[in-house]
Amino acid sequence: MAARRHVVSGDFELTMDELRVVARFVVEDAEGVLPVFERTVPGDPRPRAAIEAARVFVDGADRTRLQRVASIDAHRAARSAPDEAARLAARCAGDAAAAAYLHPLAQASQVGHILRAAASAARIGELAAGGDPAVGDALLDRARRRAGPVLLDVLRHYPPVTGGGSRVARLMSTLDDALRRTPPGDEDEEDDA
């Protein structure tokens, strides 16, 4: 029965190790764009604290209130950020901490907890390049190559996301589609990193 402690059940089961793989994937995007927020809003520690809370979980600690509170705080920082890039960067940090609590519910909305940070990082790249969609596409391709077999298996438990009104939603849908089309064995082995 003790082994059940390491499994989260719902429509399917997720292990803590699988959640750590998802959180690591999200953290990598959040860390990459954190400087965008910190340059725009110096002195606001909330997004960095969320990434640090996510790292604690990724590195093997139990998921705790630390990740929940840090995620909420980073999302609050996102709401008060003065521009789109800073908002997206703070939201990535909040998503990193929240990834520890990905729900095993077969709902497309859950895919955002896995892929929204990568889509947001791609949008931040586009904004930095004057809106160039080729930059976003290249960043999505990099995220696709980072997704290893465990992440793909987790993602495939959920229904696909569809388009959306915002650029980030469309980027996320594009990434989701590309990952689901990745044949087994064609992904890089970054899950074990």
Order of alpha helices (4+ residues) and beta strands (2+ residues): beta-beta-alpha-alpha-alpha-alpha-alpha-alpha-alpha-alpha
